[in-house]
Amino acid sequence: MQGSVVQVSISPGGLPKRAIPEGFVTPLGIEGDLHAHPGIHGGPSKAILIIAAEVIDGLVERGYPLFYGAMGENFTTRGIEIRDLRIGDQLRVGGTLLEVTQPRGPCSALDVYGDTLKLDVYDKNVKQRDHSSPRWGMSGFYASVVAPGPVKVGDAVSLISKLA
């Protein structure tokens, strides 16, 4: 599985996150990226949020006023089969190594993009970490940082280790 980084994004806290050409990933996320609710977002097990550009593009086609970074992702990727990712999988993203820790549970901040967005990207099966859900991966995945490093737009995203 090979893809690429379409956008690297940070914010001073909250949504949306804005594009930067490159960033340095630390154990707590991209330098300069802050969280409006640090008790809920961020931390070592939720250092990075990854969302597939294909998911965002599909939601835009369905009428949602989204753009890359709108859903709060740090890395917008293209070419990774998001539905095939599992908890524990490791991804090389540019100069960093990440481990998928959990699906992202969408919060009320996403309501600004439409009342039904959360329902269209997340369900009870995803919450229970059931990858057979048709919504698996649509809300994105949190990842921990196994090895810090730089990441820029255009960097490769590769599946390095598959847990199951």
C-alpha positions as CSV (number, residue, x, y, z in Angstrom):
1,M,0.0,0.0,0.0
2,Q,1.6,3.3,-1.1
3,G,0.2,6.8,-1.3
4,S,1.2,10.3,-0.8
5,V,0.7,13.4,1.5
6,V,-1.7,15.8,-0.2
7,Q,-1.7,18.3,2.6
8,V,-0.1,18.9,6.0
9,S,-2.3,20.9,8.3
10,I,-2.1,22.6,11.7
11,S,-4.2,25.1,13.7
12,P,-3.9,27.4,16.7
13,G,-6.7,25.2,18.2
14,G,-9.9,23.8,16.7
15,L,-11.2,23.6,13.2
16,P,-10.3,24.0,10.5
17,K,-6.6,23.2,10.2
18,R,-4.7,25.2,7.6
19,A,-2.2,24.0,5.1
20,I,1.5,24.3,5.7
21,P,4.2,23.2,3.2
22,E,6.0,21.0,5.7
23,G,6.1,20.2,9.4
24,F,8.1,18.4,12.0
25,V,6.3,15.6,13.8
26,T,7.1,15.1,17.5
27,P,5.7,12.5,19.9
28,L,2.8,14.9,20.6
29,G,2.1,15.9,17.0
30,I,3.2,18.5,14.5
31,E,5.1,21.4,15.9
32,G,2.9,24.4,16.1
33,D,-0.4,22.4,16.1
34,L,-2.6,23.2,19.1
35,H,-5.9,21.7,20.3
36,A,-8.9,23.7,21.6
37,H,-9.8,20.8,23.9
38,P,-6.5,19.0,24.9
39,G,-8.3,16.7,27.2
40,I,-10.2,15.2,24.2
41,H,-7.8,15.7,21.3
42,G,-4.0,15.3,21.1
43,G,-1.7,13.5,23.4
44,P,0.6,10.6,22.7
45,S,-2.1,8.2,21.4
46,K,-3.8,10.9,19.3
47,A,-0.8,12.8,18.1
48,I,-1.8,12.8,14.4
49,L,-5.1,12.6,12.6
50,I,-5.0,11.1,9.1
51,I,-7.9,11.4,6.7
52,A,-8.0,10.2,3.1
53,A,-8.5,12.8,0.4
54,E,-10.8,10.3,-1.4
55,V,-13.2,10.5,1.6
56,I,-13.2,14.3,1.6
57,D,-13.7,14.4,-2.1
58,G,-16.6,12.0,-1.9
59,L,-18.2,14.0,0.8
60,V,-17.8,17.2,-1.2
61,E,-19.5,15.4,-4.1
62,R,-22.4,14.7,-1.8
63,G,-22.8,18.4,-1.0
64,Y,-20.8,18.9,2.2
65,P,-18.8,22.2,2.2
66,L,-15.5,20.6,3.0
67,F,-11.9,21.1,2.0
68,Y,-8.6,19.5,3.1
69,G,-8.0,20.4,6.7
70,A,-11.7,21.1,7.4
71,M,-12.2,17.9,9.4
72,G,-9.2,18.7,11.6
73,E,-6.8,16.3,10.0
74,N,-3.0,16.8,10.2
75,F,-2.3,14.7,7.1
76,T,-4.6,14.4,4.1
77,T,-3.5,11.4,2.1
78,R,-4.2,10.0,-1.3
79,G,-3.7,6.5,-2.5
80,I,-3.9,4.7,0.8
81,E,-6.8,2.2,1.0
82,I,-8.2,3.7,4.2
83,R,-10.7,0.8,4.6
84,D,-7.8,-1.6,4.8
85,L,-6.1,0.1,7.7
86,R,-6.4,-1.5,11.1
87,I,-5.5,-0.5,14.7
88,G,-1.8,-1.3,15.2
89,D,-0.8,-0.8,11.5
90,Q,2.4,1.3,11.1
91,L,2.8,3.9,8.3
92,R,5.9,5.6,7.1
93,V,4.8,9.2,6.3
94,G,7.7,11.2,5.0
95,G,10.4,11.0,7.6
96,T,8.2,9.8,10.5
97,L,6.8,6.5,11.5
98,L,3.2,6.4,12.8
99,E,1.1,3.7,14.4
100,V,-2.7,3.7,13.9
101,T,-4.3,3.8,17.4
102,Q,-8.0,4.3,16.9
103,P,-10.7,5.6,14.6
104,R,-11.5,9.2,15.2
105,G,-14.9,9.8,16.9
106,P,-16.3,12.9,15.3
107,C,-17.2,15.7,17.6
108,S,-19.8,18.5,17.5
109,A,-17.3,20.9,15.9
110,L,-18.0,19.1,12.6
111,D,-21.7,20.2,12.8
112,V,-20.7,23.4,11.1
113,Y,-20.4,21.4,7.9
114,G,-23.8,19.8,8.1
115,D,-26.1,18.1,10.6
116,T,-25.6,14.6,9.1
117,L,-21.8,14.6,8.5
118,K,-21.0,12.7,11.7
119,L,-23.6,10.1,10.7
120,D,-22.2,9.7,7.2
121,V,-18.6,9.1,8.4
122,Y,-19.1,7.2,11.7
123,D,-21.4,4.7,13.3
124,K,-21.7,2.4,16.3
125,N,-19.7,-0.3,14.5
126,V,-16.8,2.0,13.9
127,K,-17.0,3.1,17.6
128,Q,-16.7,-0.6,18.5
129,R,-13.7,-0.9,16.1
130,D,-15.5,-3.2,13.7
131,H,-13.7,-2.7,10.4
132,S,-16.7,-4.4,8.5
133,S,-18.6,-1.1,8.8
134,P,-19.1,0.7,5.5
135,R,-18.0,3.8,7.3
136,W,-14.7,2.3,8.5
137,G,-11.9,4.9,8.0
138,M,-14.2,7.7,6.8
139,S,-13.8,9.8,10.0
140,G,-10.1,9.3,9.9
141,F,-7.6,7.6,12.2
142,Y,-5.6,8.8,15.1
143,A,-1.9,7.7,15.2
144,S,0.9,7.7,17.7
145,V,4.4,8.7,16.7
146,V,6.8,5.8,16.8
147,A,9.7,7.8,15.3
148,P,9.6,11.6,14.9
149,G,10.6,13.3,11.7
150,P,9.8,15.8,9.0
151,V,6.8,15.5,6.7
152,K,6.0,17.6,3.6
153,V,3.4,17.7,0.8
154,G,4.2,15.1,-1.8
155,D,6.0,12.7,0.7
156,A,5.2,9.0,0.3
157,V,2.9,7.2,2.7
158,S,3.7,3.5,3.0
159,L,2.2,0.7,5.0
160,I,5.3,-0.6,6.9
161,S,3.8,-3.1,9.3
162,K,0.3,-4.7,9.3
163,L,-0.9,-5.9,12.7
164,A,-3.4,-8.4,11.3
